[in-house]
Structure formats: structure tokens, C-alpha cells
Amino acid sequence: MDTDAGTGDARGADARGAGAAGADGTRHADRVVVDCGLYVDGRRAPGRLPLGRAGDVARETGGFVWLGLEGPTVADVAEVAGEFGLPPLAVEDAVKAHQRPKLEVYDDVVFVVLKPVRYVDHDEVVDVGELALFLGPHFVVTVRHGKGDVLRRVREELDRGEGPAAGFGPAGVLYRAADLVVDGYESALGEIDIDVDDIEARVFGPGQVNHAERIYKLKQEAAEVRRAVLPLGRPLQRLVDGDVPHVPAEAAPYFRDVQDHLLRAADAVETVERQLADVLQANTARVTVAQSEVALRQNGDMRKISAWAAIALVPTAIAGVYGMNFEYIPELRWRFGYFLVLGVIAGACVGLHRLFRRNGWL
């Protein structure tokens, strides 16, 4: 949850802040405010700002205000937008979620969307969240959808005055959030790669189990990571180039480091997807070979059955003819007719048996 180390009872603290504001009207959006703090010279000022004062403090102070929201509605963000002058189009994107990673500049406000991911190993699924960040000259407004601890970790570092985030103001929050998100990509891909190695060993191991379902599932999860990784390249390039407001030139090397990690993650995605495609092809080949072997065995069985049926047909046909109730059947009254018929039946059956053996049917 987007909260600092000292706000484990964030909701209780919020209630106190809201109570103070309650005398002059508690805000509806207070229920989704996870934390709201003032940071001056890289350190957090004591206490927690109520939403009703956050905008004024942000405009009056030499530091910046960080307001964190979790799963807000349109009405919630509308109140916050009024306090900080957030652009309506970006507010709509932040509330609806399901956005691609991007960076947009609206006059004096920078809007950034990040897609943190985490790999749930026991289910073999990628859980994708979404972070929307509004950066102004003296404020950061973050909106979080889904699970994840990225913003909590950034706030803990910032509250302790640790890391480069403490020296870059709002840009420092963006840098550390992007850095942790990209690190999460590499971590998730590393865990996916372990599962890919496992399924590869199973495909080439003993047994004839079809692993296609699991392979397709892993391909879908790798695609989820790819959809989070690849679109982030352009926003990071803009941050490295230094053409984004409120991002000092001194922060460019830090964003360049994040960009390098992102490029590694993009290569890892490509490697995992290519490996999964090869494993799927190998699995399909093994399944096809196994099915062909079964078909061959079935064909052999059918040939044997057909051969024995053909042999059995001879005595059945002859016996059927002589079993008819006609008086004038040739050799019917001949003394040796019975033995002749048995000989014909035996000879025909032996001849067919040898013929089928020679042809490999028996």
C-alpha cells in the first residue's frame, strides 16, 4: 500500500486529519487518500496534511507535497484535481486505468503511467497493476490501481531521506518509482524463465504428457510483461533527453540507468517468448510422434483383425452353402464329399494364413 513506514495506521491518521478538516467540511476524497505529506529539502515535515490544505501548501512552500490515492473514483480525483489543477483528460485516464505506459505533458503538469508487475509463482500468473503520477513544480499526486508495494517503498526511502529521490523533488519520486517498476520486470522475467526451464525439461523428459496448455499459459503471461515493458521505452527516452518539465538535468543519468535496465528486460522478454515458441514446437512434435505411434499400432491391430476375419470367412462361407436345404447340391451324396469339403476349408485357411504372414499382417 502507498504509505510510509510510520503510517501503518494510515487510515487512523487520515481520520484525525479529516477530523480537523471536518470542522470546515470533510472531503469526500479523504477516504481514498493513503497519505499526504510535505517534503522540504529532501526531508518530510512532521504530521500529515489534510486534503483541504494540500494544494495551498504545495503552492506556498519551497518543497513539494506528495498526495497518494488508492483506487479512487472520478468524484474523488475531481476534488484532488481542483486542489492541484490537474488536466481533465489525464484525470480520466488515471481513474479508468488500463492505460499503456506513457508520458504526457499538459502545460505545467507531467502525467506518467507505469505498469508494475509481479509474478505469482504458485499460480504461474503475472499480476499487473497501474500507477499514475501527476508531477507539478511543487507536488506529486499518485494514483494506484491493483496490488504492489512500489510507492510504499519509495515513500519509506523518501521519509528517511535516503537515495537520489530525496534530492530531485517530484522528479525523484518518478525516478524511484520507475526504477522499482523496471526492477520488478526483471524479477518477474527471471521467475518465468525458471518455469520455462522446468517445462522444457518435462517436454524432453520421459513420458508422453501434452504440456501445450501450460506452455500457452506461460506465453500469455510473458505477453503481459511485454505489454508493460515495451511502451515504457519512449517515455524513458524523453526523460533521458531532458525535455520534460520539472525533471532537472542532474536526474538524466539516473533515468538512463533505468532505461538500461528496461532494455535488458526487453531482451529477456524476447528470449523467453522465443524459448517458449521452441518448447511449444518441440512439444507438438513429440505429441505428433506419439499419436503416429498409436495410429501405427492401431493399424497393425486392424490388419490382424482383418486377416483373421478373412480366414474365418472361408469355412463360414462353405459351411453356409452346404447348410442350405437344397436336395441337389453337388457331392451331397458322395461318400468322400465331407472329407473333401474339410480339406478345401483347411487348405484355404492355411493358404490365407501364409499369405497374410508373408505380407506382415499376422
C-alpha positions in Angstrom: 0.0 0.0 0.0 1.3 3.5 -0.8 2.2 4.5 2.8 5.3 5.4 4.7 6.9 3.4 7.4 5.3 5.4 10.2 1.8 5.3 8.8 0.9 1.7 9.4 -2.2 3.1 10.9 -2.6 5.4 7.9 -6.4 5.2 8.0 -6.5 6.3 11.6 -4.2 9.2 10.9 -6.3 10.1 8.0 -9.3 10.1 10.2 -7.6 12.6 12.6 -6.6 14.8 9.6 -10.2 14.5 8.2 -11.5 15.3 11.7 -9.5 18.6 11.7 -10.9 19.4 8.3 -14.3 18.2 9.4 -15.0 21.4 11.2 -14.9 23.2 7.9 -16.2 20.2 5.9 -14.5 16.8 5.4 -13.7 16.0 1.8 -15.3 13.0 0.1 -11.9 12.1 -1.4 -10.3 11.7 2.1 -11.5 8.1 2.2 -9.1 7.1 -0.7 -6.1 9.3 0.5 -3.5 6.9 1.7 -1.0 9.6 2.7 -0.3 13.2 2.2 3.0 14.7 3.3 5.1 17.8 2.9 8.8 17.3 1.9 11.2 20.2 2.3 14.9 19.9 1.5 14.6 16.1 1.0 13.0 15.6 4.4 9.4 15.0 5.4 7.8 17.7 7.6 6.1 16.3 10.7 2.5 15.4 10.5 0.1 14.8 7.7 -1.6 17.3 5.6 -5.4 17.3 5.2 -6.6 17.3 1.6 -8.2 20.7 2.0 -4.8 22.3 2.7 -2.6 20.3 0.4 -3.0 22.5 -2.7 -2.3 25.7 -0.8 0.7 24.3 1.0 2.1 23.0 -2.3 1.8 26.4 -3.9 3.2 28.3 -0.9 6.1 26.0 0.1 9.6 25.7 -1.2 9.3 21.9 -1.1 6.7 19.7 -2.5 3.6 17.8 -1.4 3.1 14.1 -2.2 -0.6 13.0 -2.1 -1.2 9.3 -2.6 -4.6 7.9 -3.7 -5.7 4.3 -3.9 -8.4 3.1 -6.3 -10.2 6.5 -6.4 -13.5 7.2 -8.3 -14.0 10.1 -10.7 -15.5 12.2 -8.0 -12.5 11.6 -5.7 -10.0 12.6 -8.3 -12.1 15.6 -9.3 -11.7 17.0 -5.8 -7.9 16.5 -5.9 -7.8 17.9 -9.5 -9.4 21.0 -8.2 -6.8 21.4 -5.5 -3.8 20.9 -7.8 -5.1 22.0 -11.2 -4.8 18.6 -12.8 -5.7 18.3 -16.5 -9.1 16.6 -17.0 -8.0 14.2 -19.8 -5.2 12.9 -17.6 -7.5 12.6 -14.6 -9.9 10.5 -16.7 -7.0 8.2 -17.7 -5.8 7.9 -14.1 -9.3 6.8 -12.9 -10.2 4.4 -15.7 -6.8 2.6 -15.6 -6.0 0.0 -18.2 -3.6 2.5 -19.9 -0.4 1.8 -21.7 2.8 3.1 -20.1 3.2 6.7 -21.3 4.4 10.2 -20.5 2.3 13.3 -21.4 2.9 17.0 -20.7 -0.1 19.3 -20.1 1.1 22.8 -19.7 2.8 22.7 -16.3 1.7 19.2 -15.3 3.5 16.0 -16.3 1.4 12.8 -16.4 3.1 9.4 -16.3 1.6 6.0 -16.3 3.7 3.0 -15.1 2.7 -0.7 -15.1 4.3 -2.6 -12.2 4.1 -6.4 -12.5 4.7 -9.2 -10.0 4.8 -12.9 -10.8 2.6 -15.2 -8.7 4.7 -18.4 -8.9 2.3 -20.9 -7.5 -0.4 -19.8 -10.0 2.0 -19.0 -12.8 0.3 -15.7 -13.5 1.5 -12.2 -13.9 -0.3 -9.7 -11.7 -0.3 -6.3 -13.5 -1.0 -3.1 -11.5 -1.1 0.5 -12.7 0.5 3.7 -11.3 -0.5 7.2 -12.5 1.7 10.0 -11.4 1.0 13.8 -11.8 4.1 15.9 -11.4 3.9 19.7 -10.8 6.5 22.2 -9.7 5.7 21.6 -6.1 3.5 18.5 -5.9 3.2 14.8 -6.8 -0.2 13.1 -7.0 -0.1 9.3 -7.3 -3.0 7.1 -8.1 -2.6 3.3 -7.6 -4.7 0.5 -9.0 -4.1 -3.1 -8.0 -1.6 -4.6 -5.6 2.0 -3.7 -5.2 4.5 -2.0 -2.9 6.3 0.3 -5.2 5.0 3.6 -3.9 5.3 2.4 -0.3 9.0 1.6 -0.8 9.6 5.0 -2.5 7.8 6.8 0.4 9.8 4.9 3.0 13.1 5.9 1.4 12.0 9.5 1.0 10.8 9.7 4.6 14.2 8.5 5.7 15.9 11.0 3.4 17.7 8.2 1.5 18.6 7.8 -2.1 18.5 10.3 -5.0 14.7 10.7 -4.7 15.3 13.0 -1.8 17.3 15.5 -3.8 15.3 15.7 -7.0 11.9 16.7 -5.6 8.9 15.4 -7.6 11.3 14.0 -10.3 12.9 11.9 -7.6 9.6 10.2 -6.8 9.2 9.5 -10.5 12.7 8.1 -10.8 12.5 5.7 -7.9 9.0 4.5 -8.9 10.2 3.8 -12.5 13.4 2.2 -11.1 11.5 -0.2 -8.9 8.9 -1.0 -11.6 11.6 -1.9 -14.1 13.4 -4.0 -11.4 10.1 -5.8 -11.0 10.1 -6.6 -14.7 13.5 -8.3 -14.4 12.4 -10.2 -11.3 9.2 -11.4 -12.9 11.0 -12.5 -16.1 13.6 -14.3 -14.0 10.9 -16.3 -12.3 9.1 -17.0 -15.6 12.4 -18.2 -17.0 12.7 -20.8 -14.2 9.2 -22.1 -15.1 10.2 -22.2 -18.8 13.3 -24.3 -17.9 11.1 -26.6 -15.9 8.6 -27.2 -18.6 11.4 -27.6 -21.2 12.9 -30.4 -19.0 9.5 -32.0 -18.8 8.9 -31.8 -22.6 12.2 -33.5 -23.3 11.9 -35.9 -20.4 10.3 -39.4 -20.2 6.6 -39.8 -20.7 4.1 -38.6 -23.4 2.3 -35.9 -21.5 1.0 -33.0 -23.6 2.2 -29.7 -22.0 0.7 -27.4 -24.5 -1.8 -25.8 -22.1 0.9 -24.8 -19.6 3.1 -23.5 -22.4 0.3 -21.3 -23.8 -0.4 -20.0 -20.3 3.2 -19.0 -19.9 3.2 -17.4 -23.3 0.2 -15.3 -22.3 2.0 -14.2 -19.1 5.1 -13.3 -21.0 3.0 -11.2 -23.3 1.5 -9.4 -20.3 5.1 -8.4 -19.3 5.9 -7.4 -22.8 2.9 -5.1 -22.9 4.2 -3.4 -19.8 7.9 -3.2 -20.8 8.0 -2.1 -24.5 5.8 1.0 -24.4 7.9 2.4 -21.5 10.9 2.9 -23.7 9.7 6.2 -25.3 8.8 7.9 -22.0 12.2 7.0 -20.5 14.0 8.3 -23.6 12.3 11.6 -23.2 13.3 11.7 -19.5 16.9 10.9 -20.5 16.9 13.6 -23.2 15.8 16.2 -20.6 12.8 17.7 -22.4 10.3 17.0 -19.6 9.3 19.8 -17.2 10.2 19.5 -13.5 12.9 17.0 -14.3 16.3 18.5 -13.6 19.3 17.7 -15.9 21.1 16.1 -12.9 18.4 13.4 -12.9 19.1 12.3 -16.5 21.9 9.8 -15.7 19.6 8.1 -13.2 16.8 7.8 -15.8 19.5 6.5 -18.2 20.3 3.7 -15.7 16.6 2.8 -15.6 16.5 2.8 -19.4 19.4 0.3 -19.5 17.6 -2.0 -17.1 14.5 -1.7 -19.3 16.4 -2.7 -22.4 17.7 -5.7 -20.5 14.1 -6.6 -19.6 13.0 -6.2 -23.2 15.8 -8.6 -24.3 14.7 -11.0 -21.6 11.1 -10.9 -22.8 12.2 -11.7 -26.3 14.3 -14.5 -25.1 11.5 -16.0 -23.0 9.0 -15.8 -25.8 11.4 -17.3 -28.3 12.2 -20.2 -25.9 8.5 -20.8 -25.3 7.9 -20.9 -29.0 10.6 -23.5 -29.4 9.4 -25.6 -26.5 5.8 -25.5 -27.9 7.1 -26.6 -31.3 9.1 -29.5 -29.6 6.0 -30.4 -27.5 3.8 -30.5 -30.6 6.4 -32.7 -32.4 6.6 -35.1 -29.6 2.8 -35.3 -29.3 2.5 -35.8 -33.1 5.1 -38.7 -32.9 3.2 -40.3 -30.0 -0.1 -40.0 -31.9 1.6 -41.5 -35.0 2.9 -44.4 -33.0 -0.6 -45.1 -31.6 -2.0 -44.9 -35.1 0.6 -47.4 -36.3 -0.2 -49.8 -33.5 -3.9 -49.4 -34.2 -3.3 -50.1 -37.9 -1.4 -53.2 -37.1 -4.2 -54.4 -34.8 -6.7 -53.7 -37.6 -4.7 -55.7 -40.1 -4.5 -58.6 -37.7 -8.2 -58.5 -37.1 -9.0 -58.2 -40.8 -6.7 -61.1 -41.6 -8.3 -63.4 -39.1 -11.7 -62.3 -40.2 -10.8 -63.2 -43.8 -9.5 -66.6 -42.7 -12.7 -67.2 -40.7 -14.8 -66.2 -43.7 -13.8 -69.2 -45.8 -15.2 -72.0 -43.6 -18.2 -69.8 -42.8 -19.0 -69.4 -46.5 -18.5 -73.0 -47.4 -20.5 -74.2 -44.4 -23.2 -71.7 -45.2 -23.5 -73.0 -48.8 -23.7 -76.7 -47.7 -26.0 -75.8 -44.9 -28.7 -74.8 -47.3 -31.7 -77.1 -47.6 -31.5 -78.0 -51.3 -31.7 -81.6 -52.4 -29.5 -81.4 -55.5 -26.2 -80.0 -54.1 -23.1 -81.4 -55.8 -21.2 -84.0 -53.9 -24.0 -84.1 -51.3 -24.4 -87.8 -51.6 -20.8 -88.6 -52.4 -19.0 -90.8 -49.8 -15.9 -88.6 -49.7 -17.7 -85.2 -50.0 -17.4 -84.4 -46.3 -13.7 -85.0 -46.2 -13.3 -83.1 -49.5 -15.0 -80.0 -48.0 -12.9 -80.2 -44.8 -9.8 -80.4 -46.9 -10.8 -77.4 -49.0 -11.6 -75.4 -45.9 -8.3 -76.4 -44.2 -6.3 -75.7 -47.4 -7.9 -72.3 -47.9 -7.3 -71.3 -44.3 -3.7 -72.4 -44.3 -3.1 -70.7 -47.6 -4.6 -67.4 -46.4 -2.6 -67.6 -43.2 0.7 -68.0 -45.0 -0.3 -65.1 -47.4 -1.0 -62.8 -44.5 2.1 -63.7 -42.7 4.2 -63.1 -45.8 2.6 -59.6 -46.1 3.2 -58.8 -42.4 -0.4 -58.8 -41.4 0.0 -61.7 -38.9 
